Amino acid sequence: MKGIIFTEFLDLVEDKFGIEMVDTIISQSNLKSEGIYTAIGTYNFSEMLQLLQNLSNNTNISIDDLLLVYAEHFFSVIETSYPGLLATYKDPIEMLSSIENHIHVEVRKIYPEAKLPTFIVESKTEDSLEMIYKSSRAMHHFGLGLMNKTFEHFNSTATIVLEKIKEDGTEVRFIINKN
């Protein structure tokens, strides 16, 4: 997993819960990196799982809810760091439907070793989108949070339903209807 995911996560934890919480979740985790991350580095996903689990345990906030909040934070990073990418789109449905064939292509140019989830568009209209998310990491709530922020970015709203195809969350259907 790319280091930017870790560095931004720890920035969010510090912003929301304080530097002491960052120290706590790092010390409670068994991290090969020892909790030292660079944005361009690559780290084992198990480290993110440990950090999330320890944050959840210390805050009594579910991992899914933490991932939603983290996605909102991460979207602001995308807005700041890659405004040209967002400016390519005029509509949230258009942007979300291009995750696999455009956005992830651009991400791989910057981070060639990135292991990204797969998004398969099943159906698309002007006001609706159905996509299948596939990832061994089962971070679908991170994806949901990014989708919510995408609609907010375009001053729009939507109803987004998440249906687990596989109980472990490694395959999920997103049913998106623009309001």
C-alpha positions as CSV (number, residue, x, y, z in Angstrom):
1,M,0.0,0.0,0.0
2,K,1.4,3.4,-0.9
3,G,2.8,5.5,1.8
4,I,0.6,8.5,1.1
5,I,-2.4,6.4,2.4
6,F,-0.5,6.0,5.7
7,T,0.8,9.5,6.0
8,E,-2.6,11.1,5.4
9,F,-4.2,8.6,7.7
10,L,-1.9,9.6,10.6
11,D,-2.4,13.3,9.8
12,L,-6.2,12.7,10.1
13,V,-5.8,10.8,13.4
14,E,-3.7,13.7,14.7
15,D,-6.2,16.3,13.5
16,K,-9.2,14.5,15.0
17,F,-7.8,12.7,18.0
18,G,-4.4,14.3,18.8
19,I,-0.8,13.4,18.5
20,E,-1.1,11.2,21.6
21,M,-3.6,8.9,19.8
22,V,-1.1,8.6,16.9
23,D,1.6,7.5,19.4
24,T,-0.9,5.1,21.1
25,I,-2.0,3.3,17.9
26,I,1.5,3.0,16.6
27,S,2.8,1.6,19.9
28,Q,-0.1,-0.8,20.1
29,S,0.6,-2.1,16.6
30,N,3.3,-4.5,15.5
31,L,4.6,-2.5,12.6
32,K,7.6,-3.6,10.5
33,S,8.0,0.1,9.5
34,E,7.8,1.1,13.2
35,G,5.2,3.7,12.1
36,I,7.7,5.7,10.0
37,Y,6.1,6.3,6.6
38,T,7.0,8.4,3.5
39,A,4.3,9.4,1.0
40,I,6.2,7.7,-1.8
41,G,7.1,4.5,0.1
42,T,5.3,1.2,-0.1
43,Y,4.1,-0.6,3.0
44,N,2.3,-3.8,4.0
45,F,-1.5,-3.5,4.1
46,S,-1.5,-5.4,7.4
47,E,0.0,-2.2,9.0
48,M,-3.0,-0.2,8.0
49,L,-5.3,-2.9,9.3
50,Q,-3.5,-2.8,12.7
51,L,-3.6,1.0,12.9
52,L,-7.4,1.1,11.9
53,Q,-8.2,-1.7,14.4
54,N,-6.3,0.0,17.2
55,L,-7.9,3.4,16.5
56,S,-11.3,1.7,16.5
57,N,-10.6,0.0,19.8
58,N,-9.4,3.3,21.4
59,T,-12.3,5.4,20.1
60,N,-15.2,2.9,20.0
61,I,-15.8,4.0,16.3
62,S,-16.3,1.2,13.8
63,I,-13.6,0.6,11.2
64,D,-16.2,1.3,8.5
65,D,-17.0,4.7,10.0
66,L,-13.3,5.5,10.4
67,L,-12.8,4.7,6.7
68,L,-15.7,7.0,5.7
69,V,-14.1,9.9,7.7
70,Y,-10.7,9.1,6.3
71,A,-12.1,9.1,2.7
72,E,-13.5,12.6,3.3
73,H,-10.1,13.7,4.5
74,F,-8.3,12.0,1.6
75,F,-10.6,13.6,-1.0
76,S,-9.4,17.0,0.1
77,V,-5.9,15.8,-0.5
78,I,-6.9,14.8,-4.1
79,E,-8.6,18.3,-4.6
80,T,-5.4,20.0,-3.4
81,S,-2.8,17.8,-5.1
82,Y,-4.5,16.9,-8.3
83,P,-7.0,19.7,-9.2
84,G,-6.5,19.0,-13.0
85,L,-7.7,15.5,-12.6
86,L,-11.0,16.7,-11.0
87,A,-11.3,19.5,-13.5
88,T,-11.5,16.9,-16.3
89,Y,-15.1,16.1,-15.2
90,K,-18.2,18.2,-15.1
91,D,-20.5,15.6,-13.5
92,P,-20.0,13.1,-10.5
93,I,-21.6,10.1,-12.4
94,E,-19.2,10.7,-15.3
95,M,-16.2,10.9,-12.9
96,L,-17.2,7.8,-10.9
97,S,-17.8,5.8,-14.0
98,S,-14.3,6.6,-15.2
99,I,-12.4,5.4,-12.1
100,E,-11.1,2.2,-13.7
101,N,-10.3,3.5,-17.2
102,H,-9.0,7.0,-16.4
103,I,-8.4,7.8,-12.8
104,H,-6.7,4.6,-11.9
105,V,-4.6,4.8,-15.1
106,E,-3.4,8.2,-13.9
107,V,-2.7,7.0,-10.4
108,R,-0.6,4.1,-11.8
109,K,1.5,6.7,-13.7
110,I,2.4,8.4,-10.4
111,Y,2.5,5.2,-8.3
112,P,3.3,2.3,-10.7
113,E,3.3,-0.4,-7.9
114,A,0.0,0.7,-6.5
115,K,-2.4,-2.2,-5.9
116,L,-5.7,-0.5,-6.6
117,P,-9.2,-1.9,-6.3
118,T,-11.1,-2.8,-9.5
119,F,-14.4,-0.9,-10.3
120,I,-16.5,-2.5,-13.0
121,V,-19.4,-0.4,-14.4
122,E,-22.5,-2.6,-14.7
123,S,-24.9,0.1,-15.9
124,K,-24.8,3.8,-16.3
125,T,-27.4,6.5,-17.1
126,E,-27.2,10.3,-16.8
127,D,-28.5,10.0,-13.2
128,S,-27.5,6.5,-12.0
129,L,-24.6,4.2,-11.9
130,E,-24.1,0.6,-10.7
131,M,-20.5,-0.5,-10.1
132,I,-18.9,-3.6,-8.7
133,Y,-15.9,-3.0,-6.4
134,K,-13.4,-5.8,-6.0
135,S,-10.4,-5.7,-3.7
136,S,-8.8,-8.1,-1.3
137,R,-8.5,-5.2,1.1
138,A,-12.2,-4.8,1.6
139,M,-12.0,-1.1,2.1
140,H,-15.3,-0.4,0.4
141,H,-16.3,2.2,3.0
142,F,-13.2,4.2,1.9
143,G,-14.6,4.1,-1.6
144,L,-18.1,5.0,-0.4
145,G,-16.6,8.1,1.4
146,L,-14.8,9.1,-1.7
147,M,-18.0,8.8,-3.7
148,N,-19.9,10.9,-1.2
149,K,-17.3,13.6,-1.5
150,T,-17.3,13.4,-5.3
151,F,-21.0,14.4,-5.2
152,E,-20.3,17.2,-2.7
153,H,-17.4,18.4,-5.0
154,F,-19.9,18.8,-7.8
155,N,-22.5,20.5,-5.6
156,S,-24.8,17.5,-6.0
157,T,-26.3,14.8,-3.9
158,A,-27.0,11.1,-4.4
159,T,-28.3,8.0,-2.7
160,I,-25.6,5.4,-2.6
161,V,-26.5,1.9,-1.6
162,L,-23.7,-0.6,-0.8
163,E,-24.6,-4.3,-1.3
164,K,-22.0,-6.9,-0.2
165,I,-21.7,-9.6,-2.9
166,K,-19.2,-11.4,-0.8
167,E,-19.7,-11.3,2.9
168,D,-16.1,-10.4,3.6
169,G,-16.5,-7.2,1.7
170,T,-14.0,-8.0,-1.0
171,E,-16.7,-7.7,-3.6
172,V,-19.4,-5.0,-3.3
173,R,-22.0,-3.5,-5.6
174,F,-22.5,0.3,-5.4
175,I,-25.9,1.5,-6.6
176,I,-25.8,5.2,-7.1
177,N,-28.8,7.4,-7.8
178,K,-28.3,11.1,-8.3
179,N,-30.9,13.2,-6.3
